[in-house]
Amino acid sequence: RYNLGLGFAASERVTLSTAFIGSYISETKFNGQSFPNTDQEPLRIRLAATIAQRCRLVEPFVNFGLTETAPAAEVGIIWTR
């Protein structure tokens, strides 16, 4: 797995960030036999905003898949106390 990202403090409470996320999954092997064309390299772009609120962090994010083996899109929110 690998991850490369960048964040920007938009204000004292808000940070905007982006990340490039990838991994490499090698060919499938079963009983010592390799199956060709089963290796994968899912790549994604992640956009997020981290917002500080009353001793909590709220981080809405969206991920966009860049390859066929990555999910097309993901949306979520992370709450941290």
N, C-alpha and C positions, 0 to 999 in steps of 0.2 A: 504494500500500500504506500501511496505517497500523497502529499497534500502541500499545496503552495497557496498562501493567502496574503491578503493585505487588508488592513483596517484603517479607517479614517474617523477621528473624533469630530463629529459635526457640531457638538455642543458639550457641555459638562455632563449631560445625562444620556446622550445618544451617540453611538458608534455605528458607522456603516461599514460593512465588510463584504468581501468577495473571496472565494476560494476555488481553486482548481483541484479536484479530487480524482484520483485514479488508482487502479490496482491492476495486477496481472495475475491471471489464473491459468496455470499450466494445463497441458493436455491431460485428459482423464486416463487413468491407468487402472486396469482390473486384472487380477491374476497375472501380473507381469506384462500384460499386453496393452500397448498404447492405442488410443483411438484418435486418428488424425482429425484435424480441424475442430477440436473441442476446446482449444485454448481461447481465453476471453480477455479483453482489456476494457472493462467498463470505465468511461470517463464522464465526469459531471462538473458543472459549474454551480456554485452555491452563492446566493445573495442573501444577506441578513442585515437586520438592524438590532442592535443590543440597546435596550432602554432601561435605565436605572430608575426605579420607583420605590420610595419608602423601604429601603433595605432589601429590595428584591430586584432581580434582573428578569426582564421579559425579552425574548429573542424570537420574533417571527422570521421565518426563512422560507426560501424556495430553492429547490434544486432542479436543474435542467440537465437531462441526459444528452450527451454528445455522440454516443455510439449506440449501435443496435443492442448491445448487451447491457446497457445501463437503463434504469427506469426512465420513461419519457419525462416525467415531472413528479416532484414531491413537494408538498406544502406542509408546514408545521409551525408550532410555537413551543419554545422551551421556557419553562418558568423555573427560576432558581431563587431560593430563599437565602 
